[in-house]
């Protein structure tokens, strides 16, 4: 890899590293991933997440081990395995063995660290209280259970100590009975309880398929439901999907489905714009919203390149802070890609200006400018503003293509005209009559 390539990759990852630091990420790992040849490499990637300040909870499955044991009859009811005493003993054994294998892999740390001194601390415990699933459609599910309560305080205490929390798909009742739990359901309930930023399902499925079996990169919950009904899906994606929806509908910000058997997929999904699997949100990923004070550092960084090129006027932290109520931002997956301000004129209540319209270089060509303009116009109409001005030195065509007409500076409200004459930028002035829309 060239130095330029490395720099570009690192710069692309930096905002995601910054965003995930201190956030809870729940990894739901299927048996097939645990048994994959590259699991030791995946374990190193998980250790890397921990070293970057990501608070990781790992929930593992055991379904694949049970399916391989011929003595255990596979009996399912509504997608849940019916668990008798004989099967429960095998489940306990497999949970213990898998947990030890995971701890061993995670305990290796980074193979190439100086003197191999970087080591991940892993903790397990009885974090899950369970209750019986009961009788479904007249069938007794026996020792198959469901999550009753999660000891979030104990989990958070471990995460605060920079420990990875490892959870097996079993839970214990107040009466001391151990129940077999669904791994996807358990992971979703943990993510909800901890208010996780992300829940990742690492399976054999590459994501949710669309037309021609093309993996969809980003879907809302409603879009995903449509794809699941319309197109053939990998069995792992089908099995995880009810838990995906449950998590999204109960406050988990992002849920992702990726093929965990492929080396590097976890890092690519978390730290690149494109990702490798399907990323799901409860609503659409792009959000145009009013700016708030915490956005100011990002806004300054966003407009700086355009200030250097002379496209925008310089603005200080205090400038933006005093006018933060005028700004809207284009946010995609919690990262800011654009901004614009609706600037009012004290001497003309029916006119306003779209100002400080900026889109990051990495966000161009993705429609953020149009979405911001649409939101500014919508807000202006709500405020009974009849005319929208735009002043630009280099983007005249963009405004013309969107219904603005060039006009003379003397059509500006008096206060804005005075500013125009003072700064001597000789910007071109455009106007759009909102009453015509």
N, C-alpha and C positions, 0 to 999 in steps of 0.2 A: 504494500500500500504506500502511495506517495505521501509526502508530508501535507500537500494540499488536500488530498482526500481525507486524511486523518483529521485535519483541522475542520473541514466541512462537516464531517460526521460528528465531531465533538461539539461544534457550535449548534448543530441541529438538536443534539441531545440535551444541551445545557438547560433550556427552559423546562424540560420535563423533569430533569434531575432536581431543579430548584422547586418545582411544584410538588413533587412526591416526597421531598424531605419532611419527615415528621408525620406523614400521612399513613393511615392503615391500609395495607393491601392484603387481601385474603386470596390465597392460592388454593384452588380445589384441584387435586391431582389424582387422575384415574390410575388404576393398577397398571395399565398398559404403558403409561409414561414411566412409572416406577421400574418396570421391567425392561425398558428400552436400553440399548447399548450405550447411549450417550447420557444416561442419568447422572453420572459423576460430573459431567460438564454442566448439566442443568443445576446440580447442587452448588457448583461454584458460582453460577450466575445468581442463584438465590442468596448466597453469602455476600455477593457484591451488592445486591439490593440493600441488605442489612448494613453494610459498611457505608452506604451512601445516605443512611439515616431513614430509610424506609422501614416502617414498622410492619413486619411480616407475620401473618398467621398462615400456617400450612395445614390443610385438611387433606388427609390421604384416603384413598379407597382400597377395598379388598375384593371387589366383585370378581375380578379376573382370577384370583386364587381359588375362590369358591367354585367358579365355573369349571375349573380344571380338575377338581376333586370328584371323581366318579361316584364316590359313596354318598355325596350330597345331592339329593334330588332337587332340581330347580323348579320350584313352584312359586308362581307369581300371581298377584291379585292387584289389579289397577296399578301395575308398575312396581309394586313393592314385593320384595321377597318374603315368603312366609317362613318364619324362623322358629324351628323347634329346638328342644334341648340339645340334641346331637349337633345340630348346625351351630348353635350358640357356642359350644365348646371349640369348634373349629374357628369360629370368628375371633374368639379371644386369642387363640394361638397365632392366627395370622396377624392380628393387630399388633401383638407383641413383637413378632418377627419383623414386620414391616417397619414398625417404629424404630427398632434397633438398627435396621439397615439404613433408614433415613438419617438417623443421628450419626451413624458412622460416616456417611457420605458428606453430610453437612460439616462434620467435625474436621474434615480434611482442610477446610479453609481454602486459601489460594495457593495452588501448587507453586506458583512462580513468585510468591511474596518473599522478601528478604528473610532468610533463615526460617521460612515457613512459620512466622510468628503470628500471622493474622488468623484468628480462630473464632468461629461463630458459636455463641452460647445458645443451646437449645433447651427449652423447658416443656414438659408435658404435665398434665394433671387432670383432675376430675372437674373440668370446667363446665361439663354439660350435665344438666339434670334432665331426665327423660321420663316419659309416661307411655303407656301402651297405646299402640295405634288402634287396638280394639277389634271390633268385628266390622268388616267391610263387605257389603253385599251378601251378608249371611255367612261369611267365612271368617273364622277366628284367625287373626294374624299372629297369635301367640306371643313370641318374644320379639316381634318387630315393633319398634317404638317410634316416637317422634320427640322432637326437642320440646321440653317444658320450660326450661329457663337456662340462661347462660350467665356464668359468673364473670360478668364484664369487668368488675373491679379487679379481680385477680389477674385476668388477662392483661388489663391496662398496666397493672403494676409490673408485670413481666416485660411488657413492651417498653415501658419507661426505663427499664434497666438494659435496654438494647438487646434483649433476648428474643429469639424467634420462638413463637408459640406453635407447638406441634399437636394436632388434634386427631384422634382416631374416631371412626364413625360408630362409636358406642356411647351410651349414656346410662346413668344409674338412677333408679327411682329412690324416693325417700325411704322406701322399705328395703332397699339393698338389692333390688333386682336389676340385672344388667340387660339392656335392650340393644338390639341391632338397629342402627339408624341409616337412613339414606345419606350417602356422602354429599350429593348435590344440595339436598335440603339443609343439611347441617352447615355446610359452607355458607349458604344464603342467609340462614338465621344468624350466624356469627357476624357476617358482614353488616346485616341490618343492626344488630345490637351494638356493634362497635362504631357504627356510622362510617364504614369504610369508604375511602375514596374510590377504590376499585375492587372488583371481584373477578378473578381470572379463572376460567375453567381450562385446565391443561389436559387435553384428551387426544384421541386419534383424529378427531374432526378438525379440519382446517378452518371451520367457521360455518356460517349459514350460507347455503347456496342459493343462487338466483337462476335466471335463465341460462341455459347451456352449462349448468353446474358451475357458473362463475361465482367465486366467493365474494360476498358483499363486505366491503370494508367498514361501512358505517350504516347503522340502521336505528331508527326509533323503535320503541316497543311495538307500536301498531304496524309499522312496516315489516318488522320481523315476523309477526304473527301471519301476515299475508304471505310471506315467503315460505313459512313452514307449511302452510296449507296448500300452496300452489306448486311447489317444487320438491323434488325428491331430496331428502336430507340424509346425512350420515347418522347411523343409529345413536352414536354418542351425542350428537347435537340434539336429536329428538329427546333423548333421555334427560339431558341437562336443561332443556328449554323451560319446563314449568318452574324450575328453581330460578332461572334467569329472570323470568317475568315477575316472580314473587319478590326478588331482590330489588328490581327496578321500581316496582310499585310501592315499595316501602322504604325509599330514601337512599338506596345505594346509587351513587352518582354515575358510575360506569361499570358495565359488565362486559367482559371480553371472552370469546371462545377462540382458542388457538390450538394448533397441533403441537403438543408438548414433546413429541418424539423427535422433532427436528432441532438440531443444535442451533442455539442463538435466537430462537423464536421469541422467547420470553423478553429478552432485552430489546429486540427489534420492535415488538409490540408496544413496549412501555416507553421507549426513548426515540422513536422515529415518527415523523408526521404520518407516513403512510401506514405503518404497522404491517402485520402479516396475517391476521385473522379477522374476525368480525367484532367490532366494538359497538356496543349497544347502549343507548340512553333512553330514559323514559320519554323524552321529547326530542325534537330535532337537535342536532349537534350545534348548529350555528345559532347564536343568541345575540340579538342586538338589544342592548339594555342601557339605562342611564349610568354614567360613570359615577364612581364613589371615590372617597379619599385614598383608599388603598391602591387605586389604579394609577395614581399620579406618577410613580417611578416608571411604570410601563409606558405611560403616555409620553413622558419625556424621551424615553428610549425610542419610541415609535416615530416621533417627529424629527428627531435629531438628524437622520440622513437627509431629510427633505429641507431642513434648515440649512445644512451645509451646501446643498445644491441651489439655494436661493429660491426654492419653491414656496417655502413657508417662512413667516416671520419668527424670530427667536422668541421663546417663551421660557420663563423661569418656573421653578416649583411654586413660588408664591402666586405667579400669574394664573397658573392652572388651578391652584387651590381656591383662589377667589372667584373663579368662574366654573368650578367643577359642575355646578348645576346645569350648565349649558351643554355639557359634553355627553355624547353617546359613544359606546364602544362596540366593536364587532368582536365577539368572543367565540372561539371554537375550541371545544374540549378544554375549557378553562384557561386558554391562552389568548391574549389580545392580538388581533391581526389588523385592526383598523380603528379609526376614531373620526368624529366630526362634531362640530359645535353649532348650535343654533343661537346666533348672536342677535340680540334685540337692540332697537334704536329708541332712545328715550324721547326723541322728537318726532317719531313716526311709529305709532303702535301697530300699523297695518303692514309694516315691512320688517323683514328680518334677513339675516345673512347666514348662509352655510359657510362656516369658517373651519380652518384647521382640519380639512379633509385629508386624511393620510391612511395609506395601507402599506403594511410592511412588504419588503421585497419578496419574502417567502409566501405571502398571501395574495399576491397579484394574480389575476386571471381566475380567481375563484368567486368573484361576484360580491366581495365585501363592500366595495365602493357603492355599488347599486343598492345593496341592502341598507347601507347607512343613509344614502340619499332618500330612499323610500321612507325610512323612519323619520328623518328630519322633516320631510314634506308632510307626513302624517301628523307629526307633533305640531307643526306650524298651523295646519288647518284646524286642529283642536283649539289652538289659541286665537283663532279668527284672524290669522295673518293672511294677507291677500297677495303679497309679492315676496318672492325669495330672490335675493341677490347672491351672486358668486363672483369673487375676484380672483383672477389667476394670471400667472405669468407664462405658464408652460402647458397647461392642460385645457386649452380652449375647446379643442375638438370634442373632448370627453363630455363637457357640459352641453355643447351644441347638439350632440347625438342624443341627449336626454331631455331635450325640449327647451333649453335655455336659449335666449336670443341676446346677441351682443347689443349693448347700449352705451351711452356716453356717461362719463363719471358724474355729470351734473344731475343725473336722475337719482343719485344716491341721496339719502337723508342728509341734512346739513352737517350733523356731527360726524357721520361717516365720511363725508366728502372732505371735511377738514383733516381727518386722519389720513385719507388717501393723498392729499396734497402734501402733508408733512413728511410721509415716509418716502416719497419720490421713487417708488418702485414702478410706477406707471403700469400697474396691472390692468389687464383687460377686464371690463365689467360686463357681467351677464345678468339677465333678469328672467324670471319665470313667473307668469301670472297663475297663481294657484286656483283662482276662480274658474279658469278654463278647464281644469282637470275633472 
